Amino acid sequence: MKKVFLNYPLVKFIKNFSDLKLIIYYNWERGITKKINKNNRETLIPIARDVIKHAKEGTLRQADEVMKLPSENYTDPDRFEDELNKVIKRVPIILGPSCEIPKPGDFKTLSIAGMSLIVSRDDEGKANALINACSHRGACLVENENGNKRKFTCPYHGWSFSNKGSLIAISAQEDFGEINKNDYGLRTLPVYESAGLIWAIINPKSTIDIQSFLAGYDKMLEIFAFSEWVYVSKRTFSGPNWKIAYDGYLEYYHVPVLHRETFGVDATNRGLYYTWGPHQHIKSPATEKGHVATETLGYMAELIDKPETEWDTETLTYGVWTVFPTTSIASFDAGGRGVLISQILPGESVGESITNQYYIMENPPANPEAAEEQFDFFQQVVMQEDYAMGSSAQPGLKKGGLDHVLFGRNEQGNQHFHKWVDKVMAAKSDDDLNSLFMQEDA
């Protein structure tokens, strides 16, 4: 019989047989993940090889032309509503890292496009996304941001639901009357968990093929093995229009100017882009070794003088990984290897956005207090530099100001993103979207 080795930190969470099944599955999955990581390391080699080639030659791959984008795309309230309905509520959105809800019964709440959600992990270890509204009269079930519960009880009339969403009890049912409980569970959303990340579509009736949408990008992200990492901290704050905010995550052109105090005036302003459907990975052809921006911006300088057999996997993952349409993943070192997962969501109006920053690490930080101080610093950089600059641009983009903005040939990431927003909005049905994603995945 094949032996199963249990991971000790998880054993303390075993409360019943369902938990045990989850632990066995978890350790089996780790073995699969390691195989995937090995294969995907080989996939990253050609990317690093291409970056190093450009670094040695001093060249930069560019877009065909400078792109003009109508300013009203950022400021028009009607366009904003279309984006909510045709993009945000239509394509898969990352809800957060798997390690945020690692144990059976763990849950968290968040709001996307005005919809309050519960993200839970059931006794079988499966992630669920539930609309946070009692099927009786629509009352909000859970106010807490996170916790651990096997069931959710409505604070209005006491109806109870499992963490899968099933209606399990109606208070005073003999007085209320008979209904079919199977018809009145919580509304559930299509969910896909892969690469240590949880995606959902904010439409219970969606027929979008999530794997086609991802175009293999999640398999690339498997190389991080996020499913084995630990959740450390979170920050939430507001910003300008969601696309103005997101634009800053898609190019390095601004870095040595806007972030001269953070990364230095000698930081790179050049990026090389690698795409999987609408998703992108950005690295830099900079040649300076040991630069403070190495992990975040994806310098491959440390690999230039080494044979490929000595290229380490961690360095190969450096750079920014953006997941269409709202997420950015960037590496950092806070007394250990970590990534910042930034989730940029539309706010209540066209000129507002909400950013959730998730800090996860390969191992718990050696100095938690110092790590939190570093996370505070990251937040302040984004708020006081990126988002402050984005907010300053909004008045000039309204009617009567600039009629368009420009994305240079060196700002390929922004061009790619905005073209994909328009492609998705133009698709008339889920079938059209699936066809679009399958064409890009081919």
MOTA-V381602 format. One record per backbone hydrogen bond with DSSP energy under -1.0 kcal/mol. NH is the residue of the N-H (numbers start at 1). CO is the residue of the C=O. Records with the same first field share a line. If there is no record, write none. Layout:
# MOTA-V381602
NH = CO ; CO
This chain:
# MOTA-V381602
10 = 7
11 = 7
13 = 10
14 = 11
20 = 16
21 = 17
22 = 18
23 = 19
24 = 20
25 = 21
26 = 22
27 = 23
28 = 24
29 = 25
30 = 26
31 = 27
32 = 28
33 = 29
34 = 30
35 = 31
36 = 32
37 = 33
38 = 34
39 = 35
40 = 36
41 = 37
42 = 38
44 = 40
45 = 41
48 = 44
49 = 45
50 = 46
51 = 47
52 = 48
53 = 49
54 = 50
55 = 51
56 = 52
57 = 53
58 = 54
59 = 54
63 = 409
67 = 407
69 = 405
71 = 403
73 = 70
74 = 71
76 = 72
80 = 76
81 = 77
82 = 78
83 = 79
84 = 80
85 = 81
86 = 82
87 = 83
88 = 83
89 = 84
90 = 87
91 = 87
93 = 200
95 = 198
98 = 196
100 = 97
101 = 98
105 = 121
106 = 103
107 = 147
108 = 119
109 = 145
110 = 117
112 = 115
115 = 112
117 = 110
118 = 130
119 = 108
120 = 128
121 = 106
122 = 126
125 = 122
128 = 120
130 = 118
131 = 187
132 = 116
133 = 131
134 = 139
138 = 134
147 = 107
149 = 105
152 = 161
154 = 159
158 = 154
160 = 169
161 = 152
162 = 166
163 = 150
165 = 162
168 = 160
169 = 160
175 = 172
176 = 172
177 = 173
183 = 180
184 = 181
186 = 165
189 = 129
192 = 199
194 = 197
197 = 194
198 = 96
199 = 192
200 = 93
201 = 190
203 = 201
206 = 203
213 = 209
214 = 210
215 = 211
217 = 214
220 = 216
221 = 217
222 = 218
223 = 220
224 = 221
225 = 222
228 = 225
229 = 226
230 = 361
232 = 359
233 = 359
235 = 357
237 = 355
239 = 353
245 = 241
246 = 242
247 = 243
249 = 246
250 = 247
255 = 252
257 = 254
258 = 254
259 = 255
260 = 257
263 = 259
264 = 259
267 = 264
272 = 283
274 = 281
276 = 279
279 = 276
280 = 322
281 = 274
282 = 320
283 = 272
284 = 298
294 = 291
297 = 293
298 = 294
299 = 294
303 = 300
304 = 301
306 = 303
310 = 307
311 = 308
316 = 312
317 = 313
318 = 315
319 = 295
320 = 282
321 = 329
322 = 280
323 = 327
327 = 323
328 = 342
329 = 321
330 = 340
332 = 338
334 = 336
338 = 332
339 = 360
340 = 330
341 = 358
342 = 328
343 = 356
344 = 326
345 = 354
347 = 352
352 = 349
353 = 239
354 = 345
355 = 237
356 = 343
357 = 235
358 = 341
359 = 233
360 = 339
361 = 230
362 = 337
371 = 367
372 = 368
373 = 369
374 = 370
375 = 371
376 = 372
377 = 373
378 = 374
379 = 375
380 = 376
381 = 377
382 = 378
383 = 379
384 = 380
385 = 381
386 = 381
387 = 382
389 = 385
390 = 386
391 = 387
392 = 388
397 = 394
401 = 398
402 = 396
405 = 69
407 = 67
411 = 408
415 = 411
416 = 412
417 = 413
418 = 414
419 = 415
420 = 416
421 = 417
422 = 418
423 = 419
424 = 420
425 = 421
426 = 422
427 = 423
433 = 429
434 = 430
435 = 431
436 = 432
437 = 433
438 = 434
439 = 435
440 = 436
441 = 437
442 = 438
